Every structure is written in structure tokens, then in C-alpha cells.
């Protein structure tokens, strides 16, 4: 989904919420989107500082039979509205107060109080070996005012769609890199004095120490306003002391509940059908596996959103809470003090939940408690560290032991990766060499007959072509999923029917039952022109 669509969707959500609040507050609602740029500003009615203080703007001048119209927000004090009504009434004039969204208020304030600060150039991402771009961005960042450099860096990272900002100390300078679509890119080399400014801002906002000699974790939030819409950015902060100072990694969570939706993840129809079928049942366990940054949390939250209805109680246990979701009870678990998810899970089960999400299964106690919950009338979702579904199942058996009672608990295991998506407008078709054709045939050997394939002797592939807007030829990412349905043939490994249990034999059994491996799903995506074989092999 492109940035314009995302901003449009966020604004739409803001307007819908404001419309609902208007009914509760007994005010008339006004959608200002069509007049934000064109409505003449009225001067001399309210001073700019008072507009900020009261979250109020004058919309139209009154006089005679026409009322003075004002835009107010849900943050405008009722006492201010009442005082203004009395003051204008005593002068024989009428007033009308209309509820507008926070985004609408900010858009008008940009006109009533336009920013006087310098508008700096946007950050550009350098291609490999492109030192000129890095020099130019470094120059820009080094020139940004001390009180703005931290906010500027975060705002630019959000604009570029970065998932992480890396701030790394060297002897003579600070290196800034950003992870975009899963790949880390050099952005700038900063002067040493910028380090103290950035770390000072980071320390005060994320509640960490700038002089710590131990690794630290922190959290902060920032409102980002772009194109008339505002969204909340959550940042998870990790710092570690190094030879030349504290290195920091800020992980950006672009919070937007409406985007946590299974329909928007681009999951192929067959796999989506399997997910829908499993999570529609009132009991059982779904495990998500994959490395950090593979999109596990987004998929789990999207499943929770799909299940979030008035007739279900949903509870999550998380370390830390990455997204705040309406209608779901979310409980933070601090696992650093010797506590485990298992301790919290036992307490939560007394609250009669229908669906429980456990942030991560890390130990035997949590595994056994979660599985016990899944066979006693709860749907349990969780993540687990493993490279593939068969490795996860094998590791789970190591954790809980062979157990016939638990054999029907785990219903679905999903291994996930994210690969960069080719930019459709510029990608280029080409004829692969014979060695590549042999490799593709070998990977896809034995896949189920219902999977549509091109002619494996004459198929074509696509390569990325960089453009000015898309410097690497990739834009966005594609979800690659390996889904193991835990049927009778897989359950036998947990029951103890098979003595020699290891991940290879489990994978063999799952493939015989129709499962596609991560590599097979990735190669199929390359054959469809969504990504490249190089990208699939880099990630998988």
C-alpha cells in the first residue's frame, strides 16, 4: 500500500471517530477536508496562543442573523465553550460550535500559524558505492538545528518506511543506517557533537541513561503529521555500550490498527483458507515462527483483529506491547526479572478468555501451560524461535516431551519471512540460464499437482531495475509463508508412535501431506514476478 493511501486511510479513521464523538458530545460534526485549504481565515477573533490552548479555531465571522462559527475538538474544555456562548450572547450575537477532527485542527493551525523553521531536504538512500549521496545527507543532517535533529531523523525514517534506525559510533564520526524493506542501508556520517545531541534527546524521551555502562531497553512515542493526517509512531529503543560510546537501535512501529488486517498481507488464497479455518475454531494452538523482523507480530496481531468481536474475550501477554489494540486486554510482562510468560498465563486463564496470545514461548513451563490452555477450550496464539515449521515442531517436542494428551493441541505452525517486492513499473523480464532452470526444477520437484506452474523448461524470471524514485528496484515486501497443518500424520510424532524424531523426517511427512516449504513458496513468488531468486536465497 503506497504512502498516500495509508495517509488517506488514517485520516478517514480520524474523521469517523470524530463523527462518533460528536454524537456523544451533542455537537454538530464538520468534515473539514474539503475546506482546509480554501476557507478564508478570520483574523482578530481569537489569538493564535489561545487557539492552541483551547483547541479551537474561528471558521466564519458572524453578524446580524448569522452566527459566529467555531471549530472545536474533543480536547476543547466545555467551560471555554460555555464562557464564549455567554460572552457573545451578552453582546447580542449568536455562536455555533462544530466538532472537527484533531487532523483538521492541525491542518488549520498550519495556516493560522505557519512554521517559520527551515525546511530541510529529504533524506535520500544511497546506492552501493554512492558516496556523494551519503556526503550530501551527512551535510544536511549536520546542519539541522540541535533541537530538531532527533525529530528530523525519526520523521525521515518514517517517511522512507524504515523499520529501524541504527546509530553507530566510530572513532571520528557517527554512522547512521536505516533498514528499509529488510535491507540495511548507509544514510550518513555525522560529526561527533551530533552524538551527544541525539543521545541526550533519546535518553530523556525513552527514559534511559546516556551514561550507562550496561545494555538498556526503552520505549517512546511520537506523533507524525504528514499531508494533513497524524499517526502515532511507537519506537522500541535498545542501546549497548561500545568502545566509542553507546550504539543505539530504534525500532519503528508505525501504529495503525486498520493496517493490521489479514486481507492486507497478500497471503495466497489456499494458505489464507487454512488460517481462517484454524482460527475459527474455539480451541487449539497456532504457532508463528521466524527470526526477528520477519513480520511475525504483524501476522499475529492481524489474526487477533480478525477474532476481535463482541462475543469473544481476547487477552495478550507481551514483552513489550508493540501495538495498542482497541477491545483487547493487553498485559505487559517484564521477563527480565526472572518472571516468565507461564506465570502470567496461569493468572490470565482465570479471567475466562476465549483467545490468548502469548508473546513468545521460551521455556518448558510456558510451553506446557499454553498447550494445557489450548486443550481446555481456549484458542492460543504464540510465537516461537525456529527456522522452519518442522524445526519448530521438533523443538516443541524437546520442550514438552512425547505426550499423547498434547498431540491434538497444536493445529497450525506457520514459518514466515519477508522478501523485497520487485517494483512492477520498472522490473525487467529475462531468460535464466540452464543452471538456474535446473535449480528451480529441483526445488519444485514433487509439489502438489493443483499448484499452477509455468513450463519449467521455458519459464522467464525478472530482475530489479533501479529508478530515481525506487533506487534499488524493490518497493515494499512480500510475505513468504510455510504452513504445516498438524494432522494425524504429524500428530504421531508427538504421541510417540515414531521413535526417531527429527526435523527432516517431520518435514518429509508434512510435504507428503501437501505442505510447501519456505523455499518452494519463495521460488513460486519469483516465478510470478513478485521478487527475485537472489532475494529469496538471501532471506531464506
C-alpha positions in Angstrom: 0.0 0.0 0.0 1.6 3.3 -1.0 2.1 6.2 1.4 -0.8 8.3 0.1 -3.3 5.5 0.6 -2.0 4.9 4.1 -2.4 8.7 5.0 -5.8 8.7 3.4 -6.9 5.7 5.5 -5.6 7.2 8.7 -7.4 10.5 8.0 -10.6 8.6 7.3 -10.3 6.8 10.6 -9.8 10.1 12.4 -12.9 11.6 10.8 -15.1 8.5 11.6 -14.0 8.6 15.3 -14.7 12.3 15.4 -18.2 11.8 13.9 -19.0 9.3 16.6 -17.7 11.6 19.4 -19.9 14.5 18.1 -23.0 12.4 18.7 -21.8 11.7 22.3 -20.9 15.3 23.0 -24.1 16.6 21.4 -22.3 18.8 18.9 -22.7 19.1 15.1 -19.8 17.3 13.2 -17.9 19.0 10.4 -15.6 17.2 8.0 -13.1 20.0 7.1 -11.2 18.1 4.4 -12.8 20.0 1.5 -12.3 23.4 3.0 -8.9 23.2 4.9 -7.0 24.9 2.1 -9.7 27.2 0.7 -11.7 28.6 3.6 -10.7 32.2 4.2 -9.0 32.7 7.6 -10.8 35.0 10.1 -8.4 37.3 12.0 -9.0 39.3 15.2 -11.4 36.8 16.8 -9.1 34.5 18.8 -5.3 35.0 19.2 -3.1 32.1 18.0 -1.8 31.1 21.5 -5.5 30.9 22.7 -6.3 28.7 19.7 -3.5 26.3 20.7 -4.6 26.4 24.4 -8.3 25.9 23.8 -8.0 23.6 20.7 -10.4 26.0 19.0 -10.4 27.8 15.6 -12.7 30.5 14.2 -14.4 29.3 11.0 -16.7 32.1 9.9 -17.5 35.7 11.0 -21.0 36.3 12.3 -23.2 39.3 12.4 -26.9 40.0 12.3 -28.7 36.7 11.9 -25.5 34.8 11.1 -23.8 33.1 14.0 -20.0 33.2 14.6 -18.9 29.6 13.8 -16.0 27.9 15.6 -14.3 24.5 15.1 -13.6 22.7 18.4 -12.1 19.3 19.1 -12.7 16.7 21.8 -9.9 18.3 23.8 -11.6 21.7 23.9 -12.7 22.4 27.5 -16.5 22.6 27.9 -16.0 25.6 30.3 -14.5 27.6 27.4 -17.4 26.8 25.1 -19.9 27.9 27.8 -18.0 31.1 28.6 -17.9 32.1 24.9 -21.6 31.4 24.5 -22.4 33.7 27.4 -19.9 36.4 26.3 -21.3 36.5 22.7 -24.9 36.3 23.9 -24.4 39.3 26.2 -23.3 41.3 23.0 -26.5 40.1 21.2 -24.6 37.8 18.9 -25.1 34.1 18.2 -22.5 31.3 18.2 -22.3 27.8 16.7 -19.6 25.2 17.7 -18.8 22.4 15.3 -16.7 19.4 16.2 -13.7 18.9 13.9 -11.0 16.2 14.0 -7.6 16.6 15.5 -6.1 16.3 12.0 -8.5 19.1 10.8 -7.5 21.3 13.7 -3.7 20.8 12.9 -4.3 21.5 9.2 -6.0 24.8 10.0 -3.2 25.7 12.6 -0.6 25.2 9.9 -2.4 28.1 8.1 -3.0 30.3 11.2 0.5 29.7 12.5 2.7 28.6 9.5 6.1 27.2 10.5 9.0 29.6 10.2 11.7 27.0 10.6 13.9 26.0 7.7 12.6 23.1 5.6 15.5 20.7 5.2 16.0 18.5 2.2 14.6 15.0 2.5 17.0 12.2 3.2 17.9 10.1 0.1 19.1 6.5 0.4 22.5 5.9 -1.3 23.1 3.0 -3.7 26.1 0.8 -3.2 29.3 2.8 -3.7 27.4 6.1 -3.9 29.5 8.2 -1.6 28.1 11.5 -3.0 24.6 10.9 -1.6 26.0 9.9 1.8 28.0 13.1 1.8 25.0 15.2 0.9 22.8 13.7 3.5 25.6 14.0 6.1 25.8 17.7 5.3 22.1 18.1 5.7 21.9 16.2 9.0 24.9 18.1 10.4 23.2 21.4 9.5 19.9 20.6 11.2 19.3 22.7 14.4 20.3 21.0 17.6 16.7 20.9 18.9 15.4 19.5 15.7 17.9 16.8 14.6 16.4 13.9 16.6 12.9 14.6 15.4 14.1 15.2 11.9 15.8 11.8 11.8 12.7 9.9 13.1 10.4 11.8 10.7 12.6 11.0 7.7 12.9 7.3 8.7 9.1 7.1 8.9 8.7 8.9 5.5 11.1 6.4 4.0 9.2 3.4 5.5 12.3 2.3 7.6 11.7 -0.3 10.2 14.9 0.5 12.2 17.4 3.4 12.7 20.9 2.3 13.7 23.2 4.9 15.3 26.8 3.6 15.5 29.9 5.1 17.0 33.3 5.2 15.2 36.4 6.9 16.4 36.0 10.0 14.2 32.3 10.1 13.4 28.8 8.6 13.9 27.4 6.3 11.3 23.6 6.3 10.7 22.0 3.5 8.8 18.3 2.6 8.2 16.7 -0.7 7.5 14.2 -0.4 4.6 12.3 -3.4 3.2 14.5 -5.7 5.3 17.9 -4.4 3.9 20.3 -2.1 5.9 21.4 1.0 4.0 24.0 3.6 4.9 22.5 7.0 5.3 25.0 9.5 6.7 28.2 10.0 8.7 27.7 12.6 11.4 30.0 14.9 13.4 30.8 13.7 16.9 28.9 16.5 18.6 25.7 15.3 17.0 26.0 12.1 19.0 25.6 14.0 22.3 22.5 15.8 21.0 20.8 12.6 19.6 21.7 10.5 22.7 20.5 13.3 25.0 17.1 13.5 23.3 16.9 9.7 23.2 17.7 9.4 26.9 15.1 11.9 28.0 12.3 10.6 25.8 12.9 6.8 26.1 13.7 7.0 29.9 17.2 5.6 29.6 20.6 6.9 30.8 23.1 8.4 28.4 26.0 7.4 30.6 25.0 3.7 31.3 27.7 1.0 31.2 25.1 -1.8 30.7 22.8 -2.5 27.7 19.4 -0.7 28.1 15.9 -1.0 26.7 13.5 1.9 26.4 10.3 2.9 24.7 8.9 6.2 23.3 6.1 7.5 21.1 6.0 10.4 18.6 3.1 12.0 16.7 4.0 12.3 13.0 1.9 14.8 10.9 2.1 14.4 7.1 -0.2 15.6 4.4 -2.9 16.7 6.8 -3.1 13.4 8.7 -1.5 12.4 12.0 -0.4 9.0 13.1 1.3 7.6 16.2 4.8 6.1 15.9 5.9 3.7 18.6 9.7 3.3 18.9 11.4 0.5 20.8 14.9 1.6 21.8 17.9 -0.7 22.5 21.3 0.7 23.5 24.7 -1.1 24.1 28.0 0.5 25.3 30.8 0.2 22.8 34.4 1.3 22.6 33.5 4.9 21.4 30.1 5.4 23.1 26.6 3.9 23.2 25.3 2.4 20.0 21.5 2.7 19.6 18.9 0.9 17.5 15.4 2.4 17.3 12.8 0.0 16.0 9.8 1.9 14.4 6.3 0.5 14.8 4.0 2.5 12.5 0.8 2.2 14.6 -2.3 1.9 12.5 -4.9 -0.6 13.7 -6.6 -0.5 10.3 -3.5 -1.9 8.6 -3.3 -4.9 11.0 -5.6 -6.9 8.7 -5.1 -10.3 7.2 -6.7 -9.0 3.9 -3.8 -6.6 3.5 -0.9 -9.1 4.0 -1.2 -10.6 0.5 -1.4 -14.2 1.7 -2.2 -16.7 -1.1 -5.8 -18.0 -1.2 -5.0 -21.6 -0.2 -2.9 -20.5 2.8 -5.4 -17.9 3.9 -8.1 -20.5 3.8 -6.1 -22.7 6.1 -5.5 -19.9 8.6 -9.2 -18.9 8.6 -10.3 -22.5 9.1 -8.0 -23.0 12.1 -8.6 -19.7 13.9 -12.4 -20.1 13.5 -12.2 -23.0 16.0 -12.7 -22.2 19.7 -9.7 -24.2 20.8 -6.2 -25.3 19.8 -2.8 -23.6 19.3 -1.3 -21.6 16.4 2.5 -21.1 16.4 4.3 -18.4 14.4 8.0 -19.0 13.9 10.8 -17.0 12.2 13.6 -14.6 13.0 13.3 -11.1 14.3 11.9 -8.8 11.7 10.1 -11.5 9.7 6.7 -9.9 10.4 5.5 -12.5 13.0 4.0 -9.8 15.2 2.1 -8.2 12.4 0.6 -11.5 11.3 -0.4 -12.4 14.9 -1.9 -9.0 15.6 -3.8 -9.3 12.3 -5.2 -12.7 13.4 -6.2 -11.1 16.7 -8.0 -8.3 14.9 -9.9 -10.9 12.8 -11.0 -12.6 16.0 -11.8 -9.3 17.8 -15.6 -9.4 18.0 -18.1 -8.5 20.8 -18.8 -12.2 21.7 -15.1 -13.1 22.4 -12.7 -12.0 25.2 -9.1 -11.6 23.9 -6.1 -11.3 26.2 -2.5 -10.9 25.3 0.7 -11.3 27.3 3.6 -9.3 25.7 7.2 -8.2 26.3 6.9 -5.4 25.3 3.5 -4.4 23.9 4.2 -3.3 20.4 0.7 -2.1 19.3 -2.2 -1.0 21.4 -5.4 -2.6 20.1 -9.0 -1.5 20.8 -11.2 -4.1 22.5 -8.3 -6.4 23.6 -6.9 -6.7 27.1 -3.1 -6.4 26.7 -0.8 -7.2 29.7 2.9 -6.3 29.7 5.2 -9.0 31.1 8.6 -8.0 32.2 10.6 -11.2 31.7 14.0 -9.6 32.7 13.3 -10.1 36.5 13.2 -13.9 36.3 9.4 -13.9 35.5 8.1 -16.0 32.6 5.1 -15.8 30.3 3.9 -19.0 32.1 3.4 -17.2 35.4 1.2 -14.5 33.7 -0.6 -17.1 31.6 -1.9 -19.1 34.7 -3.4 -15.9 36.1 -4.9 -14.8 32.8 -6.7 -18.2 32.4 -8.8 -17.4 35.5 -10.2 -14.4 33.6 -12.2 -16.7 31.3 -10.6 -15.6 27.9 -11.7 -17.1 24.6 -8.4 -16.2 22.8 -5.0 -15.8 24.4 -1.8 -14.5 22.7 1.4 -15.3 24.4 4.2 -13.1 23.1 6.8 -15.9 22.9 7.2 -19.4 24.2 10.8 -19.6 25.6 10.7 -22.3 28.2 9.1 -25.6 29.1 6.8 -24.1 31.8 5.3 -21.6 29.3 5.0 -24.3 26.6 3.1 -26.7 28.8 0.8 -24.1 30.3 0.0 -22.7 26.8 -0.7 -26.2 25.4 -2.8 -27.1 28.5 -4.9 -23.9 27.8 -5.3 -24.9 24.2 -6.9 -28.2 25.0 -9.2 -26.8 27.7 -11.3 -24.5 25.5 -9.0 -21.7 24.5 -7.5 -20.6 21.2 -3.9 -19.9 21.9 -1.7 -17.9 19.5 2.1 -17.6 20.1 5.5 -17.1 18.5 8.5 -19.4 18.8 12.1 -19.1 17.6 12.9 -21.7 14.9 13.9 -21.6 11.2 11.1 -23.7 9.8 7.8 -25.3 10.8 9.4 -28.8 11.1 12.3 -27.4 13.3 9.7 -25.7 15.5 7.7 -28.9 15.9 10.8 -30.8 16.7 11.9 -28.2 19.3 8.5 -28.2 20.8 8.7 -32.0 21.3 12.1 -31.4 23.0 10.5 -28.9 25.3 7.3 -30.8 26.4 8.4 -34.4 25.7 6.4 -37.0 23.9 2.8 -36.6 25.1 -0.3 -38.3 23.7 -2.6 -35.9 25.5 -1.0 -32.9 23.9 -0.9 -34.4 20.4 -4.1 -32.7 19.2 -3.3 -29.3 20.8 -1.1 -27.7 18.1 -3.2 -27.2 15.0 -1.1 -25.0 12.8 2.5 -24.0 12.6 3.5 -21.1 10.3 7.1 -20.1 9.4 7.3 -16.7 7.9 9.8 -14.5 6.1 9.6 -11.1 4.3 11.3 -10.7 0.9 11.6 -7.4 -1.0 9.0 -6.9 -3.7 10.0 -6.0 -7.3 8.8 -2.6 -8.4 6.3 -3.6 -11.1 6.7 -0.4 -13.2 10.5 -0.9 -13.8 11.2 -4.7 -13.3 12.7 -6.4 -16.4 12.0 -9.9 -17.7 14.9 -12.1 -18.7 15.8 -15.7 -19.8 17.5 -17.5 -17.0 20.5 -19.8 -17.8 20.1 -23.6 -17.7 21.8 -24.0 -14.3 19.0 -21.7 -12.8 16.3 -23.7 -14.6 17.7 -26.9 -13.1 17.8 -25.4 -9.6 14.1 -24.2 -9.9 13.0 -27.7 -11.1 14.9 -29.4 -8.2 13.3 -27.1 -5.6 9.8 -27.6 -7.0 10.0 -31.3 -7.5 7.1 -33.2 -6.0 4.9 -30.2 -5.2 1.1 -30.9 -5.3 -0.4 -31.1 -8.7 -3.1 -28.4 -8.0 -0.3 -25.7 -7.9 -0.3 -23.8 -11.2 3.2 -23.7 -12.7 4.7 -22.2 -15.9 6.5 -24.5 -18.2 9.7 -25.3 -16.2 11.8 -25.7 -19.3 11.0 -22.3 -20.8 10.0 -20.1 -17.8 11.2 -16.5 -17.5 12.3 -14.5 -14.4 12.5 -10.8 -13.6 15.3 -8.6 -12.3 15.2 -5.3 -10.5 15.7 -2.1 -12.4 16.5 1.0 -10.2 14.8 4.3 -10.9 15.0 7.8 -9.3 12.1 7.0 -7.0 13.0 3.4 -6.3 16.8 3.3 -6.0 17.1 -0.5 -5.7 14.3 -1.6 -8.0 12.4 -3.0 -5.0 9.4 -1.4 -3.3 7.6 -3.0 -0.3 7.8 -6.6 0.8 6.1 -9.9 0.1 5.1 -12.4 2.8 6.5 -15.9 2.3 4.8 -18.5 4.5 5.3 -22.2 5.1 2.2 -23.6 6.8 2.2 -27.0 8.5 -1.3 -28.3 9.2 -0.9 -30.6 12.2 -3.0 -33.6 11.0 -2.9 -37.2 12.1 0.3 -37.9 10.2 2.1 -35.1 12.1 0.5 -35.8 15.5 2.1 -39.3 15.6 5.5 -37.7 16.3 4.1 -36.0 19.5 2.2 -39.2 20.5 5.4 -41.2 20.4 4.4 -43.5 17.6 7.7 -42.7 15.8 10.9 -43.3 17.8 13.4 -41.4 15.7 12.0 -37.9 15.7 14.0 -35.1 14.0 13.0 -32.0 11.8 13.9 -33.7 8.5 11.5 -36.6 8.9 8.8 -34.3 10.1 9.3 -32.0 7.0 9.2 -35.1 4.8 5.9 -36.2 6.3 4.4 -32.6 6.0 5.5 -32.3 2.3 3.9 -35.7 1.6 0.7 -34.1 3.0 0.9 -31.2 0.6 2.9 -28.6 2.6 5.1 -26.2 0.5 8.4 -25.2 2.1 9.6 -21.6 2.6 12.0 -22.1 -0.3 9.3 -23.5 -2.6 6.9 -20.7 -1.8 9.7 -18.2 -2.4 10.6 -19.7 -5.7 6.9 -19.6 -6.8 6.8 -15.9 -5.9 9.9 -15.4 -8.1 8.2 -17.2 -11.0 5.2 -14.9 -10.6 7.5 -11.9 -10.9 6.9 -10.7 -7.3 10.5 -11.0 -6.3 13.9 -12.5 -7.4 15.6 -15.8 -6.7 18.6 -13.8 -5.3 16.3 -12.1 -2.8 14.6 -15.5 -1.9 18.0 -17.1 -1.3 19.3 -14.0 0.7 16.3 -14.2 3.1 15.5 -18.0 3.2 
